[in-house]
Amino acid sequence: MSTIDLMLLGALLEKPMNAYEMKKNMEARNIKAWVKISSPSIYKNLIALNKKGYLDNEVVKEGEMPEKTIYRINEKGRNYFVKMMEKYSEEPGMIYIDFVAFAANLHNVSPDMGLAMIKNLRNNLFEARKVIQSNIEAKKEFVPFYAISILELYDKMYSMFYEWFEEIADDFTEKNSL
């Protein structure tokens, strides 16, 4: 079970498509901002879901174009989709944040360098939050509610991270001025 499989099956519930169309669908919806997903993983997971019997496929050829495989979710795939939805509702999983490793190693750099790095990270968090907020404003009338809800979640997280690093900067300054 993977979040990639969940996203792929969810998209196929909306409409059948080939791997290239799925890749374009994921790009258009900016799924990479929410889920760790790459173009190769889309292709690989579609093939694996098909082999496991969660998808039906049809090879079609239009004119002089190369053959393409159209994937459709079947009943077994729908059941697997629901099973994954239940799993993620019961087990939200761990949230790994890359900059936690940075925070855990601040004591290994000089106070001036540490404060400069904290300031840099806070500025980047602030800028990322501005981008998210502008996306919310620009897209709120054109995208489904869940997409806006996810962007709002990221907005809140970036705000919290920004404030947390403000506290870290204060603590770092206080501990290094003794």
Stockholm file with secondary structure:
# STOCKHOLM 1.0

chainA/1-178         MSTIDLMLLGALLEKPMNAYEMKKNMEARNIKAWVKISSPSIYKNLIALNKKGYLDNEVVKEGEMPEKTIYRINEKGRNYFVKMMEKYSEEPGMIYIDFVAFAANLHNVSPDMGLAMIKNLRNNLFEARKVIQSNIEAKKEFVPFYAISILELYDKMYSMFYEWFEEIADDFTEKNSL
#=GR chainA/1-178 SS CCHHHHHHHHHHHHCCBCHHHHHHHHHHTTGGGTSCCCHHHHHHHHHHHHHTTSEEEEEECCTTSCCEEEEEECHHHHHHHHHHHHHHHHCCCCCCCTHHHHHHTGGGSCHHHHHHHHHHHHHHHHHHHHHHHHHHHHHTTTSCHHHHHHHHHHHHHHHHHHHHHHHHHHHHHHHHCC
#=GC SS_cons         CCHHHHHHHHHHHHCCBCHHHHHHHHHHTTGGGTSCCCHHHHHHHHHHHHHTTSEEEEEECCTTSCCEEEEEECHHHHHHHHHHHHHHHHCCCCCCCTHHHHHHTGGGSCHHHHHHHHHHHHHHHHHHHHHHHHHHHHHTTTSCHHHHHHHHHHHHHHHHHHHHHHHHHHHHHHHHCC
//
